[in-house]
Amino acid sequence: MTDQVAGHYFAGSGLAGAIAERFAAAGKNPAALTTADLATVDEFHIRGRAATLELADRMRLDENCHVLDIGSGLGGPARTVAETHGCRVTGIDLTEEFCQAAQVMTEWVALGDKTAFRQGNALDLPFEADHFDAAMTIHVAMNIAAKDQLYANARRVLKPGRIFAVYDVLQGEGGEPYFPVPWAREPSISHLATPEEMTALLVDAGFQILEVADSTEESHAWFVEMVKLRMATSGAPPVTFNVFLGDDMQVMVQNQVRNLGERRIRTVSYICQA
């Protein structure tokens, strides 16, 4: 199953180079980019950078914290958190090419002293117990059937009393989602939990849930506005998720609008304490 998931996100070798070329073609020097510039491609989740900032503000972070980002992708959330809160962030992701690209993109924005990325499996985190001051996972568990292992691993590597922040797509009450979607082109690698199941999973892993925020309406409005903006400006930004998702990204976006509007999916975040 992990091979199928990695295959869904695989964009071939040289991903960072492809991203740099697209920015250059749009008149932007990769060496002069900001984390906000990168957000159209590296904040690979619903509501993008704004959602990352909201989550980070609830994580009780300071410059002395070492944060784990589980399923770090191209490193957008890790860089955003490191930059805005002054902490160190280690990202781990199943896809080796994402980790390599994340490291290159980190050098573009001069955050190499704050962020690092390594390939690994979220179900078997290669870190000692009680290692991190905070942890987060953003739009990752949708591909993971064994969520109990995911959250148990997060609890193991987190220091007691510290915050674990989760922001994910959950199963809604409106029926099964339309496919393809950004995390799966077909149902076999999609494993959505209901809100009730998520609560049980987090509590069973040893977390106390401090806050729950359902952002489904905001997420639907965000997608609708994005589609309207692209129609009004005759196209997408110069670099978007299609650099690794391919040409079917457009239908994925359309399905996300339908899925959210019909409540086939929900976006929910959880602030938990170890």
Secondary structure, 3 states (H helix, E strand, C coil): CHHHHHHHHCCCCCHHHHHHHHHHHCCCCHHHCCHHHHHHHHCCCCCHHHHHHHHHHCCCCCCCCEEEEECCCCCHHHHHHHHHHCCEEEEEECCHHHHHHHHHHHHHCCCCCCEEEEECCCCCCCCCCCCEEEEEEECCHHHCCCHHHHHHHHHHHEEEEEEEEEEEEEECCCCCCCCCECCECCHHHCCCCCHHHHHHHHHHCCCEEEEEEECHHHHHHHHHHHHHHHHHCCCCCCCCCHHHHCCCHHHHHHHHHHHHHCCCEEEEEEEEEC
